[in-house]
Amino acid sequence: MSRMSVLLLGVLLVSLALPAEGRAQGASGPVTGLEALSPEERARALENLEHWKQLTPEQRQRIRENFDRWKQLSPEERERIRGNLQMFRKLPPEDRDRIRENFQRWQQLPPEERAQLRERQERWRQLQPEQKQRIRENLRRWQALPPDDRQRLREEFRGRRQRGEESGGGRGSRRSRP
């Protein structure tokens, strides 16, 4: 969830927690019913309300839908998400930026590609630690190769696949797929 979404979710939560007569009435009406909040909470709620007013109707609808999904989560799922958010906030800014970029790329993938990636992730989870270690070592060796060598090997592999030959250099390293 983006920082803006978190802020706006806070506005929505505050507005839903207030009695109906304490909620803002329209974009220009005064906000009442915030007396029970501390001065800091009140300032943050009013700031969030200003952000809310600047959103398009589509953005507001998306936030409402996200909030509805949040309400349907079990307490355990909510707690797991809160824990992940706390860990995310503790990360260095460059790591958070990388995670945001990866998430945006994920959102842009077609559903079929997402499904394939989920399947691969599940297969990875089911591997034995020794198998994972061997894959990591092979990846490190691959990354250490000069770009020209990697390109040559890619082309060799494609050629073998097209001819239906086994890859792996005859070492029996080819794994069967479930």
CORHUWO-V511059 format. One record per helix or strand. SS is the DSSP state (A for helix, B for strand). FROM is the first residue (numbers start at 1). TO is the last residue. If there is no record, write none. Layout:
SS/FROM/TO + SS/FROM/TO
This chain:
A/3/17 + A/20/22 + A/39/54 + A/57/72 + A/75/90 + A/93/108 + A/111/126 + A/129/144 + A/147/163
